[in-house]
Amino acid sequence: MPSRSDRAQAAIMRPSRAEHRIQVGRSEPDPDLAGVVDYFWWVRWDTPRSHVQEVVPRPVVHLTAEVVDGEPRLLVHGVHPRMFHRRLEGTGLTVAAGFRPAGFRPFLREDVAVLQGREVPAAEVLGVDDRRVAADVLACERPEDGAALLAEWLRGLTRVDDPLVDTLADLVEQVEEDTSLVRAEQLAELAGVSLRTLQRRFGSYVGIGPKWVVQRFRLLDVTAAAHGAAEVDWAELAAQLGYADQSHLIRAFTQLVGHPPAAYAREA
């Protein structure tokens, strides 16, 4: 089964098309931010022709420094329920923080579900001007230096300590790594709470429900397999990932990506 890093990379659709157009990097947060930030990342692109990059979202809130209508801004990206795409043209750079599941809640101090499917300037949700820091981050010659500036800016924000953040982040990360977790009821049992309580906590902290989280990670396992070089036994994979049979796996994957997994594997 793929690692957490493999699943993060599996979120980038048709990677062979992207590798000659975009450069992706990432760095780990310092210990003082590691409880809320999973990683910092950046993307450079140089595409004389327009390139549309499809992405399968994970249960992660991102804070991105990018150019919006000609102006550097920090944008908060809530969890997108469905696959989305970005159109890249010319040359550009995005530098970002990917938060741990539930990790943005201490900064937002309201239900993270209000951000679901939205991209909002940081000034609107955090009450602080984001223009100067976005300009400074994007002006760095090395994107990793821009990520360090973004980390320093995050350190200056007020955040509320909340023990549920670690509890829920650990639970989501366990779902990502343990392919035997295939139902939201299993998570509720692990958490020692009712399913209704877990659903409420996920909406408030993670920004999307536990059923979606379980299904999304198992579909990312399918995507990671499709991106691999080895021939895939889809029926065997369906059994490993808790699908009733191969047809259920194919139906779920097709609904998300638009193609059956075998056809997507040949294309990707």
C-alpha positions, 0 to 999 in steps of 0.5 A: 500500500502507498505511503502518506507521501505517495497519497499526497502525490497521487492527488496530482492527476496525470503526473506524466503530463505535469512533470515537464510543465511544473516543478513541485517542492516541499519542506517540513515545518519546524517543531513549533508549527508541526502540531498544526502544519503538515508541510510547506509546498511550492509549485513553479510553472513555465507553460507557453501553452495553457496547462490544466492541472486536475487535483483530487483534494484531501482533507487539508486546508491550504494557505497559499501565496499567489497572484490574484488579479495581478496582486500578491495575496494569501488565500485560504483554501477550504477542503474541496468536496470534489476534484478541481482544476487549475489553469496554469499559463506563462510562468508563475509561483505558488508557495503554501502551507498545508495544514494538518487535518484540524490544524487550521481550527486554532487560527480560524476559531470557528467551524472549518466547514464554513470554508468548504469548497471556498478560496478566501483571502486570508484578510477576510477570515483571519482579520490581518492584512495578507498583501505584504507577506504574500508579496515578500514570500513570492519575491524570494528567489528560492521558494523554500525561503518564501516558505520560511517567511510564510512560517514566520508569519504564521508564528505571529498569528494568535492561535488557540490551544485545543487538545481536540486538534491533535486528537482529530489530526491523529485520527485522520492520519490513521485513516490515511495509513490504515487501509482496513478503515473503510467506514466512518463507524470504525472511526467513531469506535476508535475515537470512543464517541458516537457517530453523530458526535464525530460528524459534528467534530469533523465539521467543526475541526476538519471541515468535512465529514468522516465518511468523505475522509474515509472514502477519499483516502481509499480512492487515493489508494486507487489513484496511487496504484493507477500511477504505479508501473506495476499491473494492477489486479483491480478485483484484488485491490477492491477487496483490500480497500473494503469495496464490496466488489470490483464494480463498486471500486470502478463506480466510485473512481469513475464518479470522482475522476471521470474514467474507470481506473484501468482506462485512467492508468493507461492514460496517466 
